[in-house]
Amino acid sequence: MGEPTRALVPAPAPNAAVQPPCAQCHEIKQKRYAAVRQGDRRRAEAMATAMGRHQRAAH
Ligand SMILES: [Zn+2]
């Protein structure tokens, strides 16, 4: 509503660029990345959950 449509700019996740430098966020991200690289989807999902919980608790 009233917002200009910018079809040429694929917007990334809204908070991806605004994420504060948080050590724990970074750690969880690294762990999730490692899990993804190793093909460990369960662990990756667990890390995603941990990230969500951490963000709610600490941010
Ligand atoms: Zn954090």
PDB file of the backbone (N, CA, C, O) and the ligand in Angstrom, with CONECT records:
HET     ZN  A 101       1
ATOM      1  N   MET A   1       0.845  -1.192   0.000  1.00  0.00           N
ATOM      2  CA  MET A   1       0.000   0.000   0.000  1.00  0.00           C
ATOM      3  C   MET A   1       0.880   1.242   0.000  1.00  0.00           C
ATOM      4  O   MET A   1       1.476   1.581   1.022  1.00  0.00           O
ATOM      5  N   GLY A   2       0.964   1.905  -1.112  1.00  0.00           N
ATOM      6  CA  GLY A   2       1.783   3.102  -1.189  1.00  0.00           C
ATOM      7  C   GLY A   2       3.266   2.798  -1.335  1.00  0.00           C
ATOM      8  O   GLY A   2       4.084   3.699  -1.520  1.00  0.00           O
ATOM      9  N   GLU A   3       3.595   1.525  -1.250  1.00  0.00           N
ATOM     10  CA  GLU A   3       5.008   1.176  -1.380  1.00  0.00           C
ATOM     11  C   GLU A   3       5.372   0.971  -2.843  1.00  0.00           C
ATOM     12  O   GLU A   3       4.683   0.252  -3.566  1.00  0.00           O
ATOM     13  N   PRO A   4       6.440   1.596  -3.269  1.00  0.00           N
ATOM     14  CA  PRO A   4       6.852   1.445  -4.667  1.00  0.00           C
ATOM     15  C   PRO A   4       7.367   0.037  -4.947  1.00  0.00           C
ATOM     16  O   PRO A   4       8.105  -0.543  -4.150  1.00  0.00           O
ATOM     17  N   THR A   5       6.975  -0.482  -6.057  1.00  0.00           N
ATOM     18  CA  THR A   5       7.419  -1.828  -6.404  1.00  0.00           C
ATOM     19  C   THR A   5       8.750  -1.769  -7.156  1.00  0.00           C
ATOM     20  O   THR A   5       8.873  -1.104  -8.185  1.00  0.00           O
ATOM     21  N   ARG A   6       9.723  -2.469  -6.626  1.00  0.00           N
ATOM     22  CA  ARG A   6      11.031  -2.458  -7.282  1.00  0.00           C
ATOM     23  C   ARG A   6      11.341  -3.853  -7.784  1.00  0.00           C
ATOM     24  O   ARG A   6      12.000  -4.652  -7.118  1.00  0.00           O
ATOM     25  N   ALA A   7      10.851  -4.114  -8.964  1.00  0.00           N
ATOM     26  CA  ALA A   7      10.985  -5.451  -9.526  1.00  0.00           C
ATOM     27  C   ALA A   7      12.427  -5.760  -9.914  1.00  0.00           C
ATOM     28  O   ALA A   7      12.817  -6.922 -10.027  1.00  0.00           O
ATOM     29  N   LEU A   8      13.200  -4.720 -10.112  1.00  0.00           N
ATOM     30  CA  LEU A   8      14.569  -4.947 -10.584  1.00  0.00           C
ATOM     31  C   LEU A   8      15.515  -5.295  -9.442  1.00  0.00           C
ATOM     32  O   LEU A   8      16.615  -5.801  -9.661  1.00  0.00           O
ATOM     33  N   VAL A   9      15.068  -5.017  -8.220  1.00  0.00           N
ATOM     34  CA  VAL A   9      15.940  -5.300  -7.078  1.00  0.00           C
ATOM     35  C   VAL A   9      15.385  -6.456  -6.267  1.00  0.00           C
ATOM     36  O   VAL A   9      14.442  -6.283  -5.495  1.00  0.00           O
ATOM     37  N   PRO A  10      15.966  -7.632  -6.439  1.00  0.00           N
ATOM     38  CA  PRO A  10      15.530  -8.788  -5.642  1.00  0.00           C
ATOM     39  C   PRO A  10      15.936  -8.589  -4.194  1.00  0.00           C
ATOM     40  O   PRO A  10      17.111  -8.700  -3.844  1.00  0.00           O
ATOM     41  N   ALA A  11      14.965  -8.299  -3.369  1.00  0.00           N
ATOM     42  CA  ALA A  11      15.271  -8.017  -1.969  1.00  0.00           C
ATOM     43  C   ALA A  11      15.653  -9.295  -1.228  1.00  0.00           C
ATOM     44  O   ALA A  11      14.942 -10.297  -1.302  1.00  0.00           O
ATOM     45  N   PRO A  12      16.764  -9.258  -0.521  1.00  0.00           N
ATOM     46  CA  PRO A  12      17.160 -10.409   0.308  1.00  0.00           C
ATOM     47  C   PRO A  12      16.332 -10.432   1.573  1.00  0.00           C
ATOM     48  O   PRO A  12      15.428  -9.613   1.740  1.00  0.00           O
ATOM     49  N   ALA A  13      16.626 -11.351   2.456  1.00  0.00           N
ATOM     50  CA  ALA A  13      15.915 -11.392   3.724  1.00  0.00           C
ATOM     51  C   ALA A  13      16.065 -10.036   4.411  1.00  0.00           C
ATOM     52  O   ALA A  13      17.172  -9.505   4.499  1.00  0.00           O
ATOM     53  N   PRO A  14      14.970  -9.480   4.892  1.00  0.00           N
ATOM     54  CA  PRO A  14      14.957  -8.129   5.451  1.00  0.00           C
ATOM     55  C   PRO A  14      16.023  -7.901   6.509  1.00  0.00           C
ATOM     56  O   PRO A  14      16.652  -6.843   6.537  1.00  0.00           O
ATOM     57  N   ASN A  15      16.231  -8.872   7.372  1.00  0.00           N
ATOM     58  CA  ASN A  15      17.161  -8.656   8.477  1.00  0.00           C
ATOM     59  C   ASN A  15      18.561  -9.181   8.182  1.00  0.00           C
ATOM     60  O   ASN A  15      19.441  -9.139   9.042  1.00  0.00           O
ATOM     61  N   ALA A  16      18.761  -9.672   6.968  1.00  0.00           N
ATOM     62  CA  ALA A  16      20.071 -10.244   6.645  1.00  0.00           C
ATOM     63  C   ALA A  16      21.156  -9.183   6.667  1.00  0.00           C
ATOM     64  O   ALA A  16      22.277  -9.430   7.112  1.00  0.00           O
ATOM     65  N   ALA A  17      20.808  -7.997   6.180  1.00  0.00           N
ATOM     66  CA  ALA A  17      21.828  -6.958   6.083  1.00  0.00           C
ATOM     67  C   ALA A  17      21.922  -6.142   7.361  1.00  0.00           C
ATOM     68  O   ALA A  17      22.891  -5.413   7.574  1.00  0.00           O
ATOM     69  N   VAL A  18      20.906  -6.270   8.210  1.00  0.00           N
ATOM     70  CA  VAL A  18      20.856  -5.422   9.401  1.00  0.00           C
ATOM     71  C   VAL A  18      21.269  -6.193  10.640  1.00  0.00           C
ATOM     72  O   VAL A  18      21.176  -5.691  11.760  1.00  0.00           O
ATOM     73  N   GLN A  19      21.726  -7.415  10.427  1.00  0.00           N
ATOM     74  CA  GLN A  19      22.058  -8.235  11.582  1.00  0.00           C
ATOM     75  C   GLN A  19      23.266  -7.657  12.325  1.00  0.00           C
ATOM     76  O   GLN A  19      24.305  -7.378  11.726  1.00  0.00           O
ATOM     77  N   PRO A  20      23.111  -7.487  13.632  1.00  0.00           N
ATOM     78  CA  PRO A  20      24.204  -6.955  14.434  1.00  0.00           C
ATOM     79  C   PRO A  20      25.309  -7.980  14.593  1.00  0.00           C
ATOM     80  O   PRO A  20      25.059  -9.185  14.546  1.00  0.00           O
ATOM     81  N   PRO A  21      26.525  -7.507  14.781  1.00  0.00           N
ATOM     82  CA  PRO A  21      27.642  -8.422  14.987  1.00  0.00           C
ATOM     83  C   PRO A  21      27.556  -9.067  16.362  1.00  0.00           C
ATOM     84  O   PRO A  21      28.067  -8.531  17.345  1.00  0.00           O
ATOM     85  N   CYS A  22      26.924 -10.187  16.417  1.00  0.00           N
ATOM     86  CA  CYS A  22      26.749 -10.883  17.685  1.00  0.00           C
ATOM     87  C   CYS A  22      27.574 -12.163  17.646  1.00  0.00           C
ATOM     88  O   CYS A  22      27.462 -12.950  16.707  1.00  0.00           O
ATOM     89  N   ALA A  23      28.387 -12.365  18.647  1.00  0.00           N
ATOM     90  CA  ALA A  23      29.297 -13.513  18.668  1.00  0.00           C
ATOM     91  C   ALA A  23      28.540 -14.830  18.617  1.00  0.00           C
ATOM     92  O   ALA A  23      28.942 -15.772  17.935  1.00  0.00           O
ATOM     93  N   GLN A  24      27.444 -14.874  19.349  1.00  0.00           N
ATOM     94  CA  GLN A  24      26.710 -16.137  19.400  1.00  0.00           C
ATOM     95  C   GLN A  24      25.999 -16.411  18.084  1.00  0.00           C
ATOM     96  O   GLN A  24      25.940 -17.551  17.622  1.00  0.00           O
ATOM     97  N   CYS A  25      25.458 -15.348  17.483  1.00  0.00           N
ATOM     98  CA  CYS A  25      24.845 -15.505  16.160  1.00  0.00           C
ATOM     99  C   CYS A  25      25.891 -16.061  15.198  1.00  0.00           C
ATOM    100  O   CYS A  25      25.625 -16.986  14.429  1.00  0.00           O
ATOM    101  N   HIS A  26      27.059 -15.488  15.259  1.00  0.00           N
ATOM    102  CA  HIS A  26      28.132 -15.898  14.362  1.00  0.00           C
ATOM    103  C   HIS A  26      28.481 -17.362  14.574  1.00  0.00           C
ATOM    104  O   HIS A  26      28.652 -18.122  13.621  1.00  0.00           O
ATOM    105  N   GLU A  27      28.583 -17.738  15.829  1.00  0.00           N
ATOM    106  CA  GLU A  27      28.947 -19.112  16.156  1.00  0.00           C
ATOM    107  C   GLU A  27      27.894 -20.087  15.640  1.00  0.00           C
ATOM    108  O   GLU A  27      28.212 -21.108  15.031  1.00  0.00           O
ATOM    109  N   ILE A  28      26.647 -19.749  15.897  1.00  0.00           N
ATOM    110  CA  ILE A  28      25.561 -20.633  15.460  1.00  0.00           C
ATOM    111  C   ILE A  28      25.554 -20.728  13.933  1.00  0.00           C
ATOM    112  O   ILE A  28      25.341 -21.798  13.362  1.00  0.00           O
ATOM    113  N   LYS A  29      25.787 -19.600  13.296  1.00  0.00           N
ATOM    114  CA  LYS A  29      25.816 -19.591  11.834  1.00  0.00           C
ATOM    115  C   LYS A  29      26.912 -20.506  11.316  1.00  0.00           C
ATOM    116  O   LYS A  29      26.703 -21.283  10.385  1.00  0.00           O
ATOM    117  N   GLN A  30      28.074 -20.405  11.927  1.00  0.00           N
ATOM    118  CA  GLN A  30      29.201 -21.223  11.500  1.00  0.00           C
ATOM    119  C   GLN A  30      28.889 -22.704  11.671  1.00  0.00           C
ATOM    120  O   GLN A  30      29.202 -23.528  10.812  1.00  0.00           O
ATOM    121  N   LYS A  31      28.273 -23.015  12.789  1.00  0.00           N
ATOM    122  CA  LYS A  31      27.927 -24.418  13.054  1.00  0.00           C
ATOM    123  C   LYS A  31      26.914 -24.923  12.044  1.00  0.00           C
ATOM    124  O   LYS A  31      27.004 -26.052  11.563  1.00  0.00           O
ATOM    125  N   ARG A  32      25.951 -24.074  11.730  1.00  0.00           N
ATOM    126  CA  ARG A  32      24.934 -24.465  10.759  1.00  0.00           C
ATOM    127  C   ARG A  32      25.573 -24.663   9.385  1.00  0.00           C
ATOM    128  O   ARG A  32      25.251 -25.598   8.652  1.00  0.00           O
ATOM    129  N   TYR A  33      26.470 -23.770   9.072  1.00  0.00           N
ATOM    130  CA  TYR A  33      27.149 -23.857   7.779  1.00  0.00           C
ATOM    131  C   TYR A  33      27.948 -25.148   7.680  1.00  0.00           C
ATOM    132  O   TYR A  33      27.933 -25.838   6.662  1.00  0.00           O
ATOM    133  N   ALA A  34      28.634 -25.446   8.753  1.00  0.00           N
ATOM    134  CA  ALA A  34      29.446 -26.671   8.770  1.00  0.00           C
ATOM    135  C   ALA A  34      28.550 -27.892   8.596  1.00  0.00           C
ATOM    136  O   ALA A  34      28.880 -28.826   7.864  1.00  0.00           O
ATOM    137  N   ALA A  35      27.413 -27.867   9.280  1.00  0.00           N
ATOM    138  CA  ALA A  35      26.480 -28.994   9.198  1.00  0.00           C
ATOM    139  C   ALA A  35      25.960 -29.142   7.775  1.00  0.00           C
ATOM    140  O   ALA A  35      25.859 -30.252   7.253  1.00  0.00           O
ATOM    141  N   VAL A  36      25.632 -28.017   7.154  1.00  0.00           N
ATOM    142  CA  VAL A  36      25.125 -28.044   5.777  1.00  0.00           C
ATOM    143  C   VAL A  36      26.190 -28.609   4.839  1.00  0.00           C
ATOM    144  O   VAL A  36      25.908 -29.422   3.959  1.00  0.00           O
ATOM    145  N   ARG A  37      27.407 -28.156   5.057  1.00  0.00           N
ATOM    146  CA  ARG A  37      28.514 -28.618   4.208  1.00  0.00           C
ATOM    147  C   ARG A  37      28.715 -30.116   4.333  1.00  0.00           C
ATOM    148  O   ARG A  37      29.074 -30.795   3.371  1.00  0.00           O
ATOM    149  N   GLN A  38      28.477 -30.619   5.540  1.00  0.00           N
ATOM    150  CA  GLN A  38      28.671 -32.048   5.765  1.00  0.00           C
ATOM    151  C   GLN A  38      27.440 -32.852   5.388  1.00  0.00           C
ATOM    152  O   GLN A  38      27.421 -34.079   5.490  1.00  0.00           O
ATOM    153  N   GLY A  39      26.418 -32.139   4.952  1.00  0.00           N
ATOM    154  CA  GLY A  39      25.195 -32.826   4.546  1.00  0.00           C
ATOM    155  C   GLY A  39      24.372 -33.285   5.723  1.00  0.00           C
ATOM    156  O   GLY A  39      23.498 -34.141   5.589  1.00  0.00           O
ATOM    157  N   ASP A  40      24.658 -32.708   6.889  1.00  0.00           N
ATOM    158  CA  ASP A  40      23.930 -33.089   8.097  1.00  0.00           C
ATOM    159  C   ASP A  40      22.722 -32.177   8.249  1.00  0.00           C
ATOM    160  O   ASP A  40      22.779 -31.149   8.925  1.00  0.00           O
ATOM    161  N   ARG A  41      21.638 -32.567   7.613  1.00  0.00           N
ATOM    162  CA  ARG A  41      20.467 -31.690   7.596  1.00  0.00           C
ATOM    163  C   ARG A  41      19.824 -31.584   8.966  1.00  0.00           C
ATOM    164  O   ARG A  41      19.276 -30.542   9.325  1.00  0.00           O
ATOM    165  N   ARG A  42      19.891 -32.653   9.722  1.00  0.00           N
ATOM    166  CA  ARG A  42      19.288 -32.616  11.061  1.00  0.00           C
ATOM    167  C   ARG A  42      19.996 -31.597  11.933  1.00  0.00           C
ATOM    168  O   ARG A  42      19.372 -30.810  12.644  1.00  0.00           O
ATOM    169  N   ARG A  43      21.310 -31.635  11.859  1.00  0.00           N
ATOM    170  CA  ARG A  43      22.088 -30.703  12.662  1.00  0.00           C
ATOM    171  C   ARG A  43      21.873 -29.273  12.157  1.00  0.00           C
ATOM    172  O   ARG A  43      21.771 -28.331  12.943  1.00  0.00           O
ATOM    173  N   ALA A  44      21.806 -29.134  10.852  1.00  0.00           N
ATOM    174  CA  ALA A  44      21.566 -27.813  10.284  1.00  0.00           C
ATOM    175  C   ALA A  44      20.234 -27.263  10.762  1.00  0.00           C
ATOM    176  O   ALA A  44      20.115 -26.084  11.098  1.00  0.00           O
ATOM    177  N   GLU A  45      19.241 -28.129  10.786  1.00  0.00           N
ATOM    178  CA  GLU A  45      17.922 -27.692  11.254  1.00  0.00           C
ATOM    179  C   GLU A  45      17.982 -27.331  12.728  1.00  0.00           C
ATOM    180  O   GLU A  45      17.384 -26.347  13.163  1.00  0.00           O
ATOM    181  N   ALA A  46      18.698 -28.125  13.482  1.00  0.00           N
ATOM    182  CA  ALA A  46      18.822 -27.853  14.907  1.00  0.00           C
ATOM    183  C   ALA A  46      19.496 -26.506  15.125  1.00  0.00           C
ATOM    184  O   ALA A  46      19.124 -25.755  16.027  1.00  0.00           O
ATOM    185  N   MET A  47      20.488 -26.205  14.296  1.00  0.00           N
ATOM    186  CA  MET A  47      21.183 -24.926  14.423  1.00  0.00           C
ATOM    187  C   MET A  47      20.262 -23.780  14.031  1.00  0.00           C
ATOM    188  O   MET A  47      20.312 -22.706  14.631  1.00  0.00           O
ATOM    189  N   ALA A  48      19.428 -24.002  13.033  1.00  0.00           N
ATOM    190  CA  ALA A  48      18.471 -22.971  12.638  1.00  0.00           C
ATOM    191  C   ALA A  48      17.510 -22.695  13.776  1.00  0.00           C
ATOM    192  O   ALA A  48      17.153 -21.548  14.047  1.00  0.00           O
ATOM    193  N   THR A  49      17.097 -23.762  14.435  1.00  0.00           N
ATOM    194  CA  THR A  49      16.203 -23.612  15.588  1.00  0.00           C
ATOM    195  C   THR A  49      16.914 -22.876  16.712  1.00  0.00           C
ATOM    196  O   THR A  49      16.350 -21.991  17.355  1.00  0.00           O
ATOM    197  N   ALA A  50      18.152 -23.256  16.931  1.00  0.00           N
ATOM    198  CA  ALA A  50      18.932 -22.612  17.982  1.00  0.00           C
ATOM    199  C   ALA A  50      19.071 -21.127  17.684  1.00  0.00           C
ATOM    200  O   ALA A  50      19.004 -20.293  18.587  1.00  0.00           O
ATOM    201  N   MET A  51      19.267 -20.806  16.412  1.00  0.00           N
ATOM    202  CA  MET A  51      19.397 -19.407  16.016  1.00  0.00           C
ATOM    203  C   MET A  51      18.118 -18.642  16.319  1.00  0.00           C
ATOM    204  O   MET A  51      18.152 -17.526  16.836  1.00  0.00           O
ATOM    205  N   GLY A  52      16.984 -19.264  15.987  1.00  0.00           N
ATOM    206  CA  GLY A  52      15.710 -18.608  16.249  1.00  0.00           C
ATOM    207  C   GLY A  52      15.509 -18.360  17.737  1.00  0.00           C
ATOM    208  O   GLY A  52      15.064 -17.291  18.155  1.00  0.00           O
ATOM    209  N   ARG A  53      15.845 -19.363  18.514  1.00  0.00           N
ATOM    210  CA  ARG A  53      15.685 -19.232  19.965  1.00  0.00           C
ATOM    211  C   ARG A  53      16.608 -18.153  20.506  1.00  0.00           C
ATOM    212  O   ARG A  53      16.208 -17.322  21.322  1.00  0.00           O
ATOM    213  N   HIS A  54      17.832 -18.180  20.045  1.00  0.00           N
ATOM    214  CA  HIS A  54      18.813 -17.194  20.515  1.00  0.00           C
ATOM    215  C   HIS A  54      18.363 -15.781  20.156  1.00  0.00           C
ATOM    216  O   HIS A  54      18.458 -14.861  20.968  1.00  0.00           O
ATOM    217  N   GLN A  55      17.874 -15.622  18.934  1.00  0.00           N
ATOM    218  CA  GLN A  55      17.477 -14.277  18.510  1.00  0.00           C
ATOM    219  C   GLN A  55      16.308 -13.778  19.339  1.00  0.00           C
ATOM    220  O   GLN A  55      16.214 -12.590  19.646  1.00  0.00           O
ATOM    221  N   ARG A  56      15.437 -14.670  19.691  1.00  0.00           N
ATOM    222  CA  ARG A  56      14.299 -14.228  20.513  1.00  0.00           C
ATOM    223  C   ARG A  56      14.756 -13.892  21.913  1.00  0.00           C
ATOM    224  O   ARG A  56      14.262 -12.953  22.538  1.00  0.00           O
ATOM    225  N   ALA A  57      15.700 -14.668  22.394  1.00  0.00           N
ATOM    226  CA  ALA A  57      16.130 -14.480  23.777  1.00  0.00           C
ATOM    227  C   ALA A  57      17.085 -13.314  23.929  1.00  0.00           C
ATOM    228  O   ALA A  57      17.018 -12.574  24.910  1.00  0.00           O
ATOM    229  N   ALA A  58      17.976 -13.146  22.956  1.00  0.00           N
ATOM    230  CA  ALA A  58      19.060 -12.177  23.140  1.00  0.00           C
ATOM    231  C   ALA A  58      18.900 -10.901  22.319  1.00  0.00           C
ATOM    232  O   ALA A  58      19.641  -9.940  22.524  1.00  0.00           O
ATOM    233  N   HIS A  59      17.949 -10.879  21.400  1.00  0.00           N
ATOM    234  CA  HIS A  59      17.851  -9.689  20.551  1.00  0.00           C
ATOM    235  C   HIS A  59      16.486  -9.017  20.639  1.00  0.00           C
ATOM    236  O   HIS A  59      16.253  -8.003  19.981  1.00  0.00           O
TER     237      HIS A  59
HETATM  238 ZN    ZN A 101      22.916 -13.038  18.458  1.00  0.00          ZN2+
END
